[in-house]
Amino acid sequence: MSATVRVIGAGIAAMVALAVVLGLWRGLTDPVAGRAAVVDGLKLAEVIFAAALILLGSIVEGFGYGLSLGTRWPYTRNILVLMVRGDPEAAHRVLATAVGLTALALAVLAPDYASLLGLSLVVVTALFGMGTLYVLAGRAPAFVHGTHGLLAYLVFLTYLLALSAPGVRLPAYLAGTIVLHAILFAVFMGGMVTGGRGFGRPLGAFVRPQGGAQWIFTVHGLAALLVVGTLGWLSQAYPVAFVLALIQAAVGFFLFHAVNLKPKSPGAVVAFHQSMALLITTAVVLNWRW
């Protein structure tokens, strides 16, 4: 456990604690009362839980913990002990359980379209999470890893939309928000890059792509340029997201070199890359402006 892993882990733990505190605060201070107040608090907590889970996944990838528990899923006998000792993969699975239980509570307390869709997405995401272990072990295609990342973002989007725009259904919102198509495609291809290169293998420097992993990375790079171009075209509507996308493009360049220098543990740049993707997505949905 390096000092960097501990610092980032402490930050994510603080994020989870903040989710609990803000959820309680939202429930206790909400102008509505009773069950509706509890539901609002749970939605807020679930949004932050989902974001923290994605960031934990980036720590698992960035510091080489992808197969720290082997392909055993979802738990091992001493998973809580491993989490306390600082294993990010163990923490990732425990937090995933918290996300699932919160989604279940929302589906029971407020069985509307958003909560039932969210619960369904959480279940499918978890199953693909199991599949990512086999991708890293070389026994499943990269598509599984990319789909897992895409589903994780759809879970985040479902609850963020339920919190910020109640009553708006995710499919209709996605259909009308073109820029999210580019963002989600880039997210999917980012997961494909990780799955395509496998566990602890570099992409390799190249001018002309050679092999599947380099072709996947090339498509991911084009997807990132599509995000920048789309946000640039719509920069008046999404000024903050556009600036974040420009920064993200630079971060992606450094991440490529980090993966080639230390393929088993590229480091904190993976977490930073993922945090920027979350910020861009949030900036679009909440329409952040200067």
N, C-alpha and C positions, 0 to 999 in steps of 0.2 A: 504494500500500500504506500504509494508515494504521497508526498505532501499535497501535490496538485489534486490527486484523486480525493483525498480527505477534504480539501477545501471545497471542491465542487460538490462532493457528496453532502457536506454540511449545508451548502447553499440550497440544494434540492430538498434536504430534510426541513430546512427553514420554510421552503416553499410549501411543503405538505402541511406543516404546522400552521402556516398562514391560511391555507385553504380551510382548515378546521375552524380557526378563529373567525375568519371572514364569514364562513357559513353560519356559525353561531350568531355572529353579529347581525347578519342579514335576516336570519330567522327571528331574532328577538326585537329588532327595530323596524321590521317591515310594517307598513301601514295596515296591511291585512292581518288577520289573526288566524290562529288554529292551524289546520292542515296546510293551507295555502302558504303560510309563513314558513313552515318547515320545508315545503317543496322548494320555495325560492332559495332558502339557505342551502339545501342539498344541491341545487343546480349550480350555484356559485362555487361550492366546494368541488363539484364534479368537473367543472371547467379547469380549475387549477390542478386537480388530481390528474386529469388527462394530459395536460401540458407537462407536468412533472414526470409522468410515466414516459412520455416521448423523450424527454431530456435524459432520464435514467437509461433508456435504451441507447442513447448516444454515448453515455459513459461506458456502458458495457462494450460497445464497439470500439470506442476510442482508446481504451486501456487494456484491450485483449482479454476480456472476461466472457466472451461469447459462449465458450464451451466449458466454463469453470465448473458447471454442474453436470457436464456431459450432456447426453440427450434425454436424461430423465426429466419428465414433465408431468404435472406442474410443480411438484414439491419434492424435496428430499427429506429424510427423517429429521435432520438438524437444520432446516432452512432458516429458522429464526435465529439460531446461534450464528450461522454464517452471515446473516444480515447485520447482526450486532457487531460482528468482527469486521465488517466493512466490505463484504462481497457485493458489488453493484448488481450482479445478475440475481442474487437472492433477494435483494431489495426490490428489484424490478418486478419479480414475480409476486412478492407480498403486496406491493402497491397496486399491481394489476388486480389482485383480489379485492382490494379496497375500492377500486374503480368499479369492479363488477358488483359488489355488494351495494354500493351507492346507486348504481344504475337499477338494480333490482328494487331497492327501496323507492326510487322515483316511479318505477313502473307500477308498484303496488299502491302508492299514495296518490298518484296522478296518472292513471292509465290512458294518457292521450297519445297522439301520433308521435310526438317527439320522444317521449320517454320509452315507448315501445320500440321505436326505431333505434334509439340509443342502446337499449338493452340487447337488441338483436345484433347490432354492430359490435358491441363489446364481446359477445359470445363468439362471433365469427373471427374477430381480431385475435382472441385468445387461441383459437384453434390454429390459425395461421402462425401465431407466435410459436407454437409447438413445431410447426413446419420449418421455421427459420433455423432451428437447431440442426435439422437434417440438411438444410442448405449449407450451413457452415461445415458440417461433417462431410459434405460432398455427396449426399445421398438424395438430394432434391434439387429441382431447377431454381434458377435465380428469380423466376417469376413469383415464387412463393414469398421470397423476402420483399420484393417490391410491393406485392399486394398487401403484406402485413403493414408496411409503412403507410400505404395509402389508406387502409382501413383505420389505422390509429388516428390519422388526421381527420377522417370523416367522423369518428367518435368525438373528437375535440370540436369540430365544426357543429355537430348536432346539438351539443349542450351549450356552446357559445351562442348559437342562433336562438335556442330556446330561452336563454337568459336575456339576450339583447333585443330580440324581435319575436315575442311570444305569438304563436299562431301561424307563423310563416314556416312552411314545410321545406325541408332541406332540398328535395329534388327541384322544386319550383325555384328556390333561391339560386341553386347552382345553374339552372337553365338560364336565368336572367343575369348572372354575374360572370361574364365571359372570362375575366382575368383569373378567376379561380380555376378555370379549366387548365390554363397554362401552369399555375402553381401546383395543382394536384398532379399533373403529368410529370412535372419536375421532381416532385416528392416520390412518385412511383419509380421513376428512373434512378433516383438516388438510392433507393432500396435495391434496385436491380444491380447497380454498380457494386454494392457491398456483397450481394449474393453471387454476382458473376465472378468476382476475383477470388471468392472463397476465404477461408480463415487463414490469416497470416501470409497472404500472397500479395506482392506488389502489382500495380498495374503496368509499370514499366514506362519509361519515356518513349514517345513515339511522335512521328510526323504523319505517317499514314497508318491507320489502325490495322493491327494484326491480331487476329484471334477475337473470340467472343467478348472478353472482358473489355478490351479497348474499344470495340465497336459500341458496346453498351455505354461506356463512359462518353464516347463521342455524341451519342444521342442525348445523354443527360446534359452535356454541355450545350447542345442546340436547344434543349428544353429550357435551360437557364437563360439563354439569350432571348428565347420567346417570352419568358416572364419579364425580363428587362424591357423588351420592345413593347409588349402590351401595356405595361405600367407606364412606360414613357409616353405612349400614345394617349393614355388616359390619365396623365400626370395631374391634370387639374382636378380630377375627381379623387385621385389617390396620391397626393403629394408625398406623404410620409412613407407609404409603401414603396414608392418609386425610389426614394433615396436609400431605403433599407435594401432594396434589390440590387442597387449599384454596389453597396458595401458587400452584399452577399456574393456577388460575382468575384470580387477580389478575394474573399475568404475561400471560395471554392478553388481558386488558383493555388493558394497556400496548402489547402487540404490535399490536393493532388500530389504535391511534392512531399507532404508529410507521410502520405500512404506509401510512397516509393522509398522514402528514407527509413521509415519504421513500420513496415506493413502489419506487424502483429499488434502494435499499439501506437497509432498515429498521434495520440495525445488529445489535449484539451481543445484543439481546433475543431474536432468533430462535434463536441458539445456546443461550441460557439456557432458553427455552421447550422446546427439544428435549432438553436435558439433564435437565430436570425430568420429561419424559415417560419417558425412559430410567430414571431413578431410581424413578419410580412402578412401572414394569413390573418392575424388579429387586426392589423391596421386596415386591411381591406374590409373585413366584416363590420368593424366598428367605425369605419370611415374616419380614421385619425387625420387631423389636419394640424398645421402649425399654429 
